[in-house]
Amino acid sequence: MDQIRAFFDEVPLGLAVIASLTLGLAPFVPEPHIWEKLKMARAGTLRKPIDIFDLALHAAPFILLIGKLLFLAFPA
């Protein structure tokens, strides 16, 4: 757990926010890609490995941001 906390402590909050807004939401038109993949998951059509991998890549910045915010909210 200490290694995970150390990782999130090293990541600047601004970087996590910018990554979420750019990499997490790109491409922006016609709708954010992560939103499309989440809709596919809800509909049960997220079956291709490339779509699952794409969802993981677009979700990674948001997971980083949520982890950073959680460790900021609950310091050791």
C-alpha atoms as an extended CHARMM CRD file, in Angstrom:
* protein
*
        76  EXT
         1         1  MET       CA              0.0000000000        0.0000000000        0.0000000000  PROA      1               0.0000000000
         2         2  ASP       CA              2.9360000000        2.3220000000        0.6700000000  PROA      2               0.0000000000
         3         3  GLN       CA              4.1680000000        1.9060000000       -2.9110000000  PROA      3               0.0000000000
         4         4  ILE       CA              0.7570000000        2.8020000000       -4.2820000000  PROA      4               0.0000000000
         5         5  ARG       CA              0.5610000000        5.8730000000       -2.0560000000  PROA      5               0.0000000000
         6         6  ALA       CA              4.0880000000        6.8850000000       -3.1060000000  PROA      6               0.0000000000
         7         7  PHE       CA              3.1030000000        6.5830000000       -6.7630000000  PROA      7               0.0000000000
         8         8  PHE       CA              0.0410000000        8.7900000000       -6.3550000000  PROA      8               0.0000000000
         9         9  ASP       CA              2.0110000000       11.2800000000       -4.2490000000  PROA      9               0.0000000000
        10        10  GLU       CA              4.5450000000       11.6970000000       -7.0680000000  PROA      10              0.0000000000
        11        11  VAL       CA              1.9130000000       12.4750000000       -9.7100000000  PROA      11              0.0000000000
        12        12  PRO       CA              1.0940000000       16.2020000000       -9.8470000000  PROA      12              0.0000000000
        13        13  LEU       CA             -2.6200000000       16.9330000000       -9.5200000000  PROA      13              0.0000000000
        14        14  GLY       CA             -2.5280000000       19.2860000000      -12.5160000000  PROA      14              0.0000000000
        15        15  LEU       CA             -1.0970000000       16.5580000000      -14.7170000000  PROA      15              0.0000000000
        16        16  ALA       CA             -3.8630000000       14.1500000000      -13.6890000000  PROA      16              0.0000000000
        17        17  VAL       CA             -6.5310000000       16.7650000000      -14.4570000000  PROA      17              0.0000000000
        18        18  ILE       CA             -5.0410000000       17.6750000000      -17.8440000000  PROA      18              0.0000000000
        19        19  ALA       CA             -4.6310000000       14.0070000000      -18.7850000000  PROA      19              0.0000000000
        20        20  SER       CA             -8.2540000000       13.3210000000      -17.8770000000  PROA      20              0.0000000000
        21        21  LEU       CA             -9.5500000000       16.2600000000      -19.8850000000  PROA      21              0.0000000000
        22        22  THR       CA             -7.4310000000       15.5740000000      -22.9640000000  PROA      22              0.0000000000
        23        23  LEU       CA             -6.4890000000       11.8960000000      -23.2090000000  PROA      23              0.0000000000
        24        24  GLY       CA             -9.5040000000       10.6520000000      -21.2980000000  PROA      24              0.0000000000
        25        25  LEU       CA            -12.0690000000       12.5010000000      -23.3840000000  PROA      25              0.0000000000
        26        26  ALA       CA            -10.3850000000       12.4800000000      -26.8150000000  PROA      26              0.0000000000
        27        27  PRO       CA            -11.6660000000       12.4790000000      -29.5200000000  PROA      27              0.0000000000
        28        28  PHE       CA            -14.2300000000       15.0880000000      -28.6170000000  PROA      28              0.0000000000
        29        29  VAL       CA            -16.4210000000       14.9750000000      -31.7350000000  PROA      29              0.0000000000
        30        30  PRO       CA            -19.0930000000       13.6250000000      -32.1400000000  PROA      30              0.0000000000
        31        31  GLU       CA            -18.9230000000       12.5100000000      -28.4780000000  PROA      31              0.0000000000
        32        32  PRO       CA            -16.1200000000       11.6310000000      -26.0690000000  PROA      32              0.0000000000
        33        33  HSD       CA            -14.7470000000        8.1970000000      -26.8840000000  PROA      33              0.0000000000
        34        34  ILE       CA            -14.9590000000        6.9590000000      -23.3080000000  PROA      34              0.0000000000
        35        35  TRP       CA            -18.6380000000        7.8650000000      -23.2260000000  PROA      35              0.0000000000
        36        36  GLU       CA            -19.2210000000        5.8060000000      -26.3690000000  PROA      36              0.0000000000
        37        37  LYS       CA            -17.3980000000        2.8140000000      -24.8410000000  PROA      37              0.0000000000
        38        38  LEU       CA            -19.3380000000        3.1270000000      -21.5690000000  PROA      38              0.0000000000
        39        39  LYS       CA            -22.5930000000        3.1280000000      -23.5350000000  PROA      39              0.0000000000
        40        40  MET       CA            -21.4020000000        0.0240000000      -25.3660000000  PROA      40              0.0000000000
        41        41  ALA       CA            -20.6000000000       -1.6650000000      -22.0390000000  PROA      41              0.0000000000
        42        42  ARG       CA            -24.0340000000       -0.8220000000      -20.6870000000  PROA      42              0.0000000000
        43        43  ALA       CA            -25.7180000000       -2.1390000000      -23.8490000000  PROA      43              0.0000000000
        44        44  GLY       CA            -23.6510000000       -5.3180000000      -23.7120000000  PROA      44              0.0000000000
        45        45  THR       CA            -21.9460000000       -4.7340000000      -27.0570000000  PROA      45              0.0000000000
        46        46  LEU       CA            -18.4400000000       -4.1520000000      -25.6640000000  PROA      46              0.0000000000
        47        47  ARG       CA            -17.0780000000       -7.5350000000      -26.7120000000  PROA      47              0.0000000000
        48        48  LYS       CA            -14.1640000000       -6.9640000000      -29.0830000000  PROA      48              0.0000000000
        49        49  PRO       CA            -10.7390000000       -6.9830000000      -27.4020000000  PROA      49              0.0000000000
        50        50  ILE       CA             -9.8120000000       -3.7250000000      -29.1560000000  PROA      50              0.0000000000
        51        51  ASP       CA            -12.8800000000       -1.9950000000      -27.6800000000  PROA      51              0.0000000000
        52        52  ILE       CA            -12.0700000000       -3.2670000000      -24.1860000000  PROA      52              0.0000000000
        53        53  PHE       CA             -8.4510000000       -2.1420000000      -24.5780000000  PROA      53              0.0000000000
        54        54  ASP       CA             -9.6470000000        1.2470000000      -25.8590000000  PROA      54              0.0000000000
        55        55  LEU       CA            -11.9230000000        1.6460000000      -22.8360000000  PROA      55              0.0000000000
        56        56  ALA       CA             -9.0190000000        0.8090000000      -20.5120000000  PROA      56              0.0000000000
        57        57  LEU       CA             -6.7610000000        3.3620000000      -22.2030000000  PROA      57              0.0000000000
        58        58  HSD       CA             -9.3370000000        6.1420000000      -22.0540000000  PROA      58              0.0000000000
        59        59  ALA       CA            -10.2780000000        5.2770000000      -18.4550000000  PROA      59              0.0000000000
        60        60  ALA       CA             -6.6740000000        5.2520000000      -17.1770000000  PROA      60              0.0000000000
        61        61  PRO       CA             -6.3770000000        9.0550000000      -16.7340000000  PROA      61              0.0000000000
        62        62  PHE       CA             -9.6580000000        9.1200000000      -14.8030000000  PROA      62              0.0000000000
        63        63  ILE       CA             -8.5010000000        6.2550000000      -12.5680000000  PROA      63              0.0000000000
        64        64  LEU       CA             -5.2730000000        8.1730000000      -11.9520000000  PROA      64              0.0000000000
        65        65  LEU       CA             -7.1990000000       11.3360000000      -11.0720000000  PROA      65              0.0000000000
        66        66  ILE       CA             -9.6180000000        9.5230000000       -8.7560000000  PROA      66              0.0000000000
        67        67  GLY       CA             -6.7380000000        7.7630000000       -7.0060000000  PROA      67              0.0000000000
        68        68  LYS       CA             -4.8560000000       11.0390000000       -6.5960000000  PROA      68              0.0000000000
        69        69  LEU       CA             -7.9340000000       12.7720000000       -5.1650000000  PROA      69              0.0000000000
        70        70  LEU       CA             -8.6300000000        9.8970000000       -2.7740000000  PROA      70              0.0000000000
        71        71  PHE       CA             -5.0830000000        9.9270000000       -1.4210000000  PROA      71              0.0000000000
        72        72  LEU       CA             -5.2820000000       13.7140000000       -1.0510000000  PROA      72              0.0000000000
        73        73  ALA       CA             -8.5910000000       13.4470000000        0.8000000000  PROA      73              0.0000000000
        74        74  PHE       CA             -7.3920000000       10.6840000000        3.1280000000  PROA      74              0.0000000000
        75        75  PRO       CA             -3.7360000000       11.3460000000        3.9930000000  PROA      75              0.0000000000
        76        76  ALA       CA             -1.7650000000        8.7410000000        5.9000000000  PROA      76              0.0000000000
